[in-house]
Amino acid sequence: MSKNVLVFGGSGSLGSAIVNLFKTKGWNTISVDFRDNTNATQSVSITSSNESEVKRVLSVLGSTKVDSIICAAGGWVGGSIVADDYFQSVQKMLDFNLSSAVATAFLAGKLLNTGGVVVLTGAKSATVPTAGMIGYGISKAATHHLIKSLAETPELSGSSSLGILPVTLDTPSNRQYMPGPYDDWTPLEEVADKLFQWSNDSATRPTNGSLVVVETKKNVTTYSTI
């Protein structure tokens, strides 16, 4: 019997890589995003990560349960407390990063099968002060807290709640705006493969509640728990 994975942010760069990999492994793939992913088994388009839209996702999916649910949505903007667009940049990061993580957590509470896994995307940079990117740091640090809290949630007992904390992902957007060297960037396919391992075999997963730093140096990627 095929297993199901739901990818929140399933039409973005990382989300698409996850959908593609799981699909090749025979899983049913559900993409939830602002635009459809035509490669997914099922694609649900939303206009925001607010309560009404996320509850509409539940209505669309009906009785569907999932074995893995992954938040691949997010974005980045810089900005300090003295920037003219300080409030806008903070709100944008809360909307892009934290709201999507909160929505994924809600869906996990409703849809995740016992023994399944929920993975949220944090950031290694948010484990230290982020004076030059306040909104990003706040949103990702809060996501780290959410991951730890999910691990203590009774309704998710028997399942795993994990966080990936990338350093730099090799995305088209990063290549457009950031200089290399690219051999220190993590390929999206490698992240997708690790997420598949955790989803497909519970014995490969880190301890429930773990934050896993994903870092690549000279084309070698390591996963270290903090």
BAPA-977234 format. One line per 4 residues: their letters; for each residue x, y, z of N, C-alpha, C. Coordinates in nm, 2 decimals. Layout:
% residues N
a = X Y Z X Y Z X Y Z; ...
This chain:
% residues 226
mskn = 0.08 -0.12 0.00 0.00 0.00 0.00 0.09 0.12 0.00; 0.06 0.22 -0.09 0.14 0.34 -0.10 0.13 0.43 0.02; 0.24 0.49 0.06 0.24 0.59 0.16 0.22 0.73 0.11; 0.18 0.82 0.20 0.15 0.95 0.16 0.24 1.05 0.22
vlvf = 0.29 1.15 0.15 0.37 1.26 0.20 0.30 1.39 0.16; 0.29 1.49 0.25 0.24 1.62 0.23 0.35 1.72 0.24; 0.37 1.80 0.14 0.48 1.90 0.14 0.41 2.04 0.13; 0.43 2.11 0.24 0.38 2.25 0.25 0.49 2.33 0.19
ggsg = 0.45 2.40 0.08 0.55 2.47 0.00 0.60 2.38 -0.11; 0.51 2.29 -0.16 0.55 2.18 -0.25 0.58 2.23 -0.40; 0.56 2.35 -0.43 0.60 2.40 -0.57 0.72 2.49 -0.57; 0.78 2.51 -0.45 0.90 2.59 -0.45 1.02 2.50 -0.49
slgs = 1.14 2.56 -0.48 1.26 2.48 -0.52 1.28 2.36 -0.44; 1.29 2.37 -0.30 1.31 2.26 -0.22 1.19 2.17 -0.22; 1.07 2.23 -0.21 0.95 2.15 -0.21 0.93 2.06 -0.34; 0.97 2.12 -0.45 0.96 2.04 -0.58 1.05 1.92 -0.58
aivn = 1.17 1.95 -0.53 1.27 1.84 -0.52 1.22 1.73 -0.43; 1.16 1.76 -0.32 1.10 1.66 -0.23 0.99 1.58 -0.30; 0.90 1.65 -0.36 0.79 1.59 -0.43 0.84 1.49 -0.54; 0.94 1.54 -0.62 0.99 1.46 -0.72 1.06 1.33 -0.67
lfkt = 1.14 1.34 -0.56 1.21 1.23 -0.51 1.11 1.13 -0.45; 1.02 1.17 -0.37 0.92 1.08 -0.31 0.83 1.01 -0.42; 0.80 1.08 -0.52 0.72 1.02 -0.63 0.80 0.91 -0.70; 0.93 0.93 -0.72 1.01 0.82 -0.78 1.02 0.70 -0.69
kgwn = 1.00 0.72 -0.56 1.00 0.61 -0.47 0.87 0.54 -0.45; 0.77 0.59 -0.52 0.64 0.52 -0.52 0.54 0.58 -0.42; 0.57 0.69 -0.35 0.48 0.75 -0.26 0.38 0.84 -0.33; 0.26 0.85 -0.27 0.17 0.95 -0.32 0.21 1.09 -0.26
tisv = 0.21 1.19 -0.34 0.26 1.32 -0.30 0.15 1.42 -0.31; 0.14 1.50 -0.20 0.04 1.61 -0.19 0.12 1.74 -0.17; 0.10 1.83 -0.26 0.16 1.96 -0.26 0.06 2.06 -0.21; 0.10 2.14 -0.12 0.02 2.26 -0.07 0.10 2.38 -0.09
dfrd = 0.06 2.47 -0.17 0.14 2.59 -0.20 0.05 2.70 -0.27; 0.11 2.81 -0.30 0.04 2.92 -0.36 0.02 2.90 -0.51; 0.09 2.80 -0.56 0.06 2.76 -0.70 0.07 2.61 -0.71; 0.01 2.55 -0.81 0.00 2.40 -0.82 0.14 2.35 -0.86
ntna = 0.16 2.23 -0.81 0.27 2.15 -0.86 0.21 2.03 -0.94; 0.22 2.04 -1.07 0.16 1.95 -1.16 0.22 1.81 -1.16; 0.34 1.80 -1.09 0.41 1.67 -1.08 0.36 1.59 -0.96; 0.29 1.66 -0.87 0.24 1.59 -0.75 0.12 1.51 -0.78
tqsv = 0.10 1.41 -0.70 -0.02 1.32 -0.71 -0.15 1.41 -0.69; -0.14 1.50 -0.60 -0.25 1.59 -0.57 -0.19 1.72 -0.53; -0.24 1.83 -0.58 -0.19 1.96 -0.56 -0.31 2.05 -0.51; -0.29 2.11 -0.39 -0.39 2.20 -0.33 -0.33 2.34 -0.33
sits = -0.40 2.43 -0.40 -0.35 2.57 -0.41 -0.42 2.66 -0.30; -0.34 2.74 -0.23 -0.39 2.82 -0.13 -0.35 2.97 -0.15; -0.41 3.06 -0.09 -0.38 3.20 -0.11 -0.30 3.26 0.01; -0.29 3.19 0.12 -0.22 3.23 0.24 -0.20 3.11 0.33
snes = -0.13 3.13 0.44 -0.11 3.03 0.54 -0.20 3.06 0.66; -0.31 3.13 0.64 -0.40 3.17 0.75 -0.49 3.05 0.79; -0.57 3.07 0.89 -0.65 2.96 0.95 -0.75 2.91 0.85; -0.82 3.00 0.78 -0.93 2.96 0.69 -0.88 2.88 0.57
evkr = -0.76 2.92 0.52 -0.70 2.85 0.41 -0.65 2.71 0.45; -0.59 2.71 0.56 -0.53 2.58 0.61 -0.65 2.48 0.64; -0.75 2.53 0.70 -0.87 2.44 0.73 -0.94 2.40 0.60; -0.93 2.48 0.50 -0.98 2.44 0.37 -0.90 2.33 0.31
vlsv = -0.77 2.33 0.33 -0.69 2.21 0.29 -0.74 2.08 0.35; -0.77 2.09 0.48 -0.83 1.97 0.55 -0.96 1.93 0.48; -1.04 2.02 0.44 -1.17 1.99 0.38 -1.14 1.92 0.24; -1.04 1.97 0.17 -1.01 1.92 0.04 -0.96 1.78 0.05
lgst = -0.87 1.75 0.15 -0.81 1.62 0.16 -0.90 1.52 0.22; -1.01 1.56 0.29 -1.11 1.47 0.35 -1.05 1.37 0.45; -1.06 1.24 0.42 -1.02 1.14 0.52 -0.87 1.10 0.49; -0.80 1.16 0.40 -0.66 1.13 0.37 -0.57 1.15 0.50
kvds = -0.49 1.04 0.52 -0.39 1.05 0.63 -0.25 1.05 0.56; -0.15 1.10 0.63 -0.02 1.10 0.57 0.08 1.04 0.67; 0.19 0.99 0.61 0.29 0.92 0.68 0.41 1.02 0.71; 0.41 1.12 0.63 0.52 1.22 0.64 0.46 1.36 0.60
iica = 0.50 1.46 0.68 0.45 1.60 0.64 0.57 1.69 0.66; 0.60 1.77 0.56 0.73 1.84 0.55 0.70 1.99 0.52; 0.75 2.08 0.59 0.74 2.22 0.56 0.86 2.27 0.48; 0.85 2.29 0.35 0.96 2.34 0.27 0.94 2.48 0.22
aggw = 0.84 2.55 0.28 0.81 2.69 0.25 0.90 2.78 0.32; 0.92 2.90 0.27 0.99 3.00 0.34 1.06 3.10 0.25; 1.14 3.19 0.31 1.20 3.29 0.23 1.30 3.37 0.32; 1.37 3.46 0.26 1.47 3.54 0.33 1.47 3.69 0.29
vggs = 1.47 3.77 0.39 1.50 3.92 0.37 1.59 3.96 0.48; 1.68 4.06 0.46 1.76 4.11 0.56 1.69 4.23 0.63; 1.76 4.30 0.71 1.71 4.42 0.77 1.74 4.42 0.92; 1.79 4.54 0.97 1.81 4.56 1.11 1.70 4.64 1.18
ivad = 1.71 4.67 1.31 1.61 4.74 1.37 1.60 4.89 1.33; 1.71 4.94 1.26 1.71 5.08 1.22 1.67 5.09 1.07; 1.64 4.98 1.00 1.61 4.99 0.86 1.47 5.06 0.85; 1.45 5.13 0.74 1.33 5.20 0.71 1.21 5.10 0.70
dyfq = 1.24 4.98 0.64 1.14 4.88 0.62 1.14 4.78 0.73; 1.18 4.81 0.85 1.20 4.72 0.96 1.07 4.64 0.98; 0.96 4.71 1.00 0.83 4.64 1.04 0.79 4.55 0.92; 0.80 4.60 0.80 0.76 4.52 0.68 0.84 4.40 0.67
svqk = 0.97 4.41 0.69 1.06 4.29 0.67 1.03 4.19 0.78; 1.01 4.23 0.90 0.98 4.14 1.01 0.84 4.06 0.98; 0.74 4.14 0.94 0.61 4.08 0.91 0.62 3.98 0.79; 0.70 4.02 0.69 0.72 3.93 0.58 0.78 3.80 0.62
mldf = 0.88 3.80 0.70 0.94 3.68 0.75 0.85 3.59 0.84; 0.77 3.66 0.92 0.67 3.59 1.00 0.57 3.52 0.91; 0.53 3.59 0.80 0.43 3.53 0.71 0.49 3.42 0.63; 0.61 3.44 0.58 0.67 3.34 0.49 0.72 3.21 0.57
nlss = 0.79 3.24 0.68 0.86 3.13 0.75 0.78 3.07 0.87; 0.74 3.16 0.96 0.67 3.11 1.08 0.53 3.06 1.05; 0.45 3.14 0.98 0.31 3.10 0.95 0.30 2.97 0.88; 0.40 2.94 0.78 0.40 2.82 0.71 0.43 2.70 0.81
avat = 0.52 2.73 0.90 0.56 2.62 1.00 0.44 2.59 1.09; 0.37 2.70 1.13 0.26 2.68 1.22 0.15 2.61 1.15; 0.12 2.64 1.02 0.02 2.57 0.94 0.06 2.42 0.93; 0.18 2.39 0.90 0.23 2.25 0.89 0.21 2.18 1.01
afla = 0.24 2.24 1.13 0.22 2.18 1.26 0.07 2.14 1.28; -0.02 2.24 1.24 -0.16 2.21 1.26 -0.21 2.09 1.17; -0.16 2.09 1.05 -0.20 1.98 0.96 -0.14 1.85 1.01; -0.02 1.85 1.07 0.03 1.73 1.13 -0.05 1.67 1.24
gkll = -0.11 1.76 1.32 -0.19 1.72 1.43 -0.32 1.66 1.38; -0.36 1.69 1.27 -0.49 1.64 1.21 -0.47 1.52 1.12; -0.35 1.51 1.05 -0.34 1.42 0.94 -0.23 1.31 0.96; -0.14 1.33 1.05 -0.02 1.24 1.06 -0.06 1.11 1.12
ntgg = -0.02 1.00 1.05 -0.04 0.87 1.11 0.06 0.84 1.22; 0.02 0.76 1.32 0.11 0.72 1.43 0.23 0.66 1.37; 0.35 0.70 1.41 0.47 0.64 1.36 0.53 0.72 1.24; 0.45 0.83 1.21 0.50 0.92 1.10 0.60 1.02 1.14
vvvl = 0.63 1.11 1.06 0.73 1.22 1.09 0.68 1.35 1.03; 0.70 1.46 1.11 0.68 1.59 1.07 0.81 1.67 1.07; 0.85 1.73 0.96 0.98 1.80 0.95 0.95 1.95 0.92; 1.01 2.04 1.00 1.00 2.18 0.97 1.14 2.23 0.93
tgak = 1.14 2.34 0.86 1.27 2.39 0.81 1.31 2.52 0.89; 1.41 2.50 0.97 1.47 2.61 1.04 1.59 2.67 0.97; 1.69 2.72 1.04 1.81 2.77 0.98 1.92 2.77 1.08; 2.04 2.73 1.04 2.16 2.73 1.13 2.19 2.87 1.18
satv = 2.17 2.97 1.09 2.20 3.11 1.12 2.12 3.16 1.24; 2.00 3.10 1.26 1.91 3.15 1.37 1.94 3.09 1.50; 2.05 3.01 1.51 2.09 2.96 1.64 2.19 3.06 1.71; 2.22 3.17 1.65 2.30 3.27 1.70 2.23 3.41 1.68
ptag = 2.28 3.52 1.74 2.21 3.65 1.71 2.22 3.68 1.56; 2.11 3.75 1.51 2.10 3.79 1.37 2.07 3.94 1.36; 2.16 4.02 1.40 2.13 4.17 1.40 2.10 4.22 1.27; 2.16 4.16 1.16 2.14 4.22 1.03 2.03 4.16 0.95
migy = 1.96 4.06 1.01 1.84 4.00 0.95 1.74 3.96 1.07; 1.69 4.06 1.13 1.61 4.04 1.25 1.49 3.95 1.23; 1.41 3.99 1.12 1.29 3.92 1.10 1.31 3.77 1.06; 1.42 3.74 0.98 1.45 3.61 0.95 1.49 3.53 1.07
gisk = 1.58 3.59 1.16 1.62 3.52 1.28 1.51 3.49 1.37; 1.42 3.58 1.39 1.30 3.56 1.48 1.21 3.45 1.43; 1.18 3.45 1.30 1.09 3.35 1.24 1.15 3.21 1.25; 1.28 3.20 1.23 1.34 3.07 1.23 1.37 3.02 1.37
aath = 1.40 3.11 1.46 1.42 3.07 1.60 1.29 3.02 1.66; 1.18 3.09 1.62 1.05 3.05 1.67 1.01 2.91 1.61; 1.05 2.89 1.49 1.03 2.75 1.43 1.10 2.65 1.50; 1.23 2.68 1.55 1.30 2.58 1.63 1.23 2.55 1.75
hlik = 1.17 2.65 1.82 1.09 2.63 1.94 0.97 2.54 1.91; 0.90 2.56 1.80 0.79 2.49 1.76 0.82 2.34 1.74; 0.93 2.31 1.68 0.98 2.17 1.66 0.99 2.10 1.79; 1.06 2.17 1.89 1.07 2.11 2.02 0.94 2.09 2.09
slae = 0.85 2.18 2.07 0.72 2.17 2.13 0.63 2.06 2.07; 0.65 2.04 1.94 0.57 1.93 1.88 0.62 1.79 1.93; 0.75 1.78 1.96 0.80 1.66 2.02 0.74 1.63 2.16; 0.68 1.73 2.22 0.62 1.71 2.35 0.47 1.71 2.35
tpel = 0.41 1.71 2.22 0.27 1.71 2.21 0.21 1.57 2.22; 0.12 1.55 2.31 0.07 1.41 2.33 0.00 1.35 2.21; -0.07 1.44 2.13 -0.14 1.39 2.01 -0.04 1.34 1.90; 0.09 1.37 1.91 0.19 1.32 1.82 0.27 1.21 1.88
sgss = 0.23 1.16 1.99 0.30 1.06 2.06 0.32 0.94 1.96; 0.44 0.88 1.96 0.46 0.77 1.87 0.51 0.81 1.73; 0.51 0.94 1.70 0.56 0.99 1.58 0.69 1.07 1.61; 0.75 1.13 1.51 0.87 1.20 1.52 0.86 1.35 1.47
slgi = 0.91 1.44 1.55 0.91 1.58 1.51 1.05 1.63 1.50; 1.09 1.67 1.38 1.23 1.70 1.35 1.24 1.84 1.28; 1.36 1.89 1.29 1.39 2.02 1.21 1.52 2.01 1.14; 1.52 2.06 1.01 1.64 2.07 0.94 1.68 2.21 0.94
lpvt = 1.81 2.24 0.97 1.87 2.37 0.98 1.98 2.39 0.87; 1.94 2.42 0.75 2.04 2.43 0.64 2.13 2.55 0.67; 2.25 2.55 0.61 2.34 2.66 0.61 2.31 2.74 0.48; 2.34 2.67 0.37 2.31 2.73 0.24 2.26 2.63 0.14
ldtp = 2.14 2.64 0.09 2.08 2.55 0.00 2.11 2.59 -0.15; 2.14 2.50 -0.23 2.17 2.54 -0.37 2.04 2.55 -0.45; 1.98 2.67 -0.44 1.86 2.70 -0.51 1.88 2.80 -0.62; 1.80 2.81 -0.72 1.81 2.91 -0.82 1.82 3.05 -0.77
snrq = 1.73 3.08 -0.66 1.73 3.21 -0.60 1.86 3.25 -0.54; 1.92 3.15 -0.46 2.05 3.18 -0.40 2.16 3.20 -0.50; 2.15 3.13 -0.61 2.26 3.15 -0.72 2.24 3.28 -0.78; 2.12 3.33 -0.79 2.09 3.46 -0.85 2.15 3.58 -0.77
ympg = 2.14 3.56 -0.63 2.17 3.68 -0.55 2.29 3.66 -0.46; 2.35 3.54 -0.46 2.47 3.52 -0.37 2.58 3.46 -0.45; 2.71 3.50 -0.42 2.82 3.45 -0.48 2.85 3.31 -0.43; 2.93 3.23 -0.50 2.97 3.09 -0.46 3.07 3.10 -0.34
pydd = 3.15 3.00 -0.32 3.16 2.88 -0.40 3.05 2.78 -0.38; 3.00 2.73 -0.49 2.88 2.64 -0.49 2.91 2.51 -0.43; 3.04 2.47 -0.42 3.07 2.34 -0.36 3.05 2.34 -0.21; 3.02 2.46 -0.15 2.98 2.46 -0.01 2.83 2.48 0.01
wtpl = 2.75 2.46 -0.10 2.61 2.47 -0.09 2.55 2.33 -0.10; 2.44 2.31 -0.03 2.38 2.17 -0.02 2.28 2.15 -0.14; 2.30 2.05 -0.22 2.21 2.02 -0.33 2.07 1.98 -0.28; 1.97 2.03 -0.34 1.83 2.00 -0.29 1.80 1.86 -0.29
eeva = 1.86 1.78 -0.39 1.83 1.64 -0.40 1.88 1.56 -0.28; 2.00 1.61 -0.23 2.05 1.55 -0.11 1.96 1.57 0.01; 1.90 1.68 0.03 1.81 1.71 0.14 1.69 1.62 0.12; 1.63 1.62 0.00 1.52 1.54 -0.03 1.54 1.39 0.00
dklf = 1.66 1.34 -0.03 1.69 1.20 0.00 1.70 1.17 0.14; 1.76 1.27 0.22 1.76 1.25 0.37 1.62 1.25 0.43; 1.54 1.34 0.38 1.40 1.34 0.43 1.32 1.21 0.39; 1.35 1.16 0.28 1.29 1.03 0.24 1.33 0.92 0.33
qwsn = 1.46 0.92 0.37 1.51 0.81 0.46 1.44 0.82 0.59; 1.43 0.94 0.65 1.36 0.96 0.77 1.21 0.92 0.76; 1.15 0.95 0.65 1.01 0.92 0.63 0.98 0.77 0.61; 1.07 0.71 0.54 1.05 0.57 0.50 1.09 0.47 0.61
dsat = 1.19 0.51 0.69 1.24 0.41 0.79 1.27 0.49 0.92; 1.18 0.46 1.02 1.19 0.53 1.15 1.32 0.51 1.22; 1.39 0.40 1.19 1.51 0.37 1.25 1.63 0.46 1.21; 1.61 0.53 1.10 1.71 0.62 1.05 1.70 0.76 1.11
rptn = 1.59 0.79 1.18 1.56 0.92 1.23 1.64 0.96 1.35; 1.68 1.09 1.36 1.74 1.14 1.49 1.63 1.13 1.60; 1.68 1.16 1.72 1.59 1.16 1.83 1.48 1.26 1.82; 1.36 1.22 1.86 1.24 1.31 1.85 1.27 1.45 1.91
gslv = 1.24 1.55 1.83 1.27 1.69 1.87 1.40 1.74 1.83; 1.48 1.67 1.76 1.61 1.71 1.72 1.61 1.82 1.61; 1.71 1.91 1.63 1.74 2.01 1.53 1.86 1.97 1.45; 1.85 1.94 1.32 1.96 1.88 1.25 2.02 1.99 1.15
vvet = 2.15 2.03 1.18 2.22 2.12 1.09 2.26 2.05 0.97; 2.23 2.11 0.85 2.26 2.05 0.72 2.37 2.15 0.66; 2.49 2.09 0.65 2.60 2.18 0.61 2.69 2.10 0.51; 2.73 2.17 0.40 2.81 2.11 0.29 2.94 2.19 0.28
kknv = 3.05 2.11 0.28 3.19 2.16 0.26 3.25 2.08 0.15; 3.30 2.15 0.04 3.36 2.08 -0.07 3.29 1.96 -0.12; 3.16 1.98 -0.14 3.06 1.89 -0.19 3.04 1.77 -0.10; 3.07 1.78 0.02 3.04 1.67 0.12 2.94 1.73 0.22
ttys = 2.82 1.67 0.23 2.72 1.72 0.32 2.71 1.64 0.45; 2.71 1.71 0.56 2.70 1.64 0.69 2.57 1.69 0.76; 2.52 1.60 0.85 2.40 1.62 0.93 2.43 1.61 1.07; 2.43 1.71 1.15 2.47 1.71 1.29 2.36 1.76 1.37
ti = 2.33 1.69 1.48 2.22 1.73 1.57 2.27 1.83 1.68; 2.19 1.93 1.70 2.23 2.03 1.81 2.11 2.03 1.91
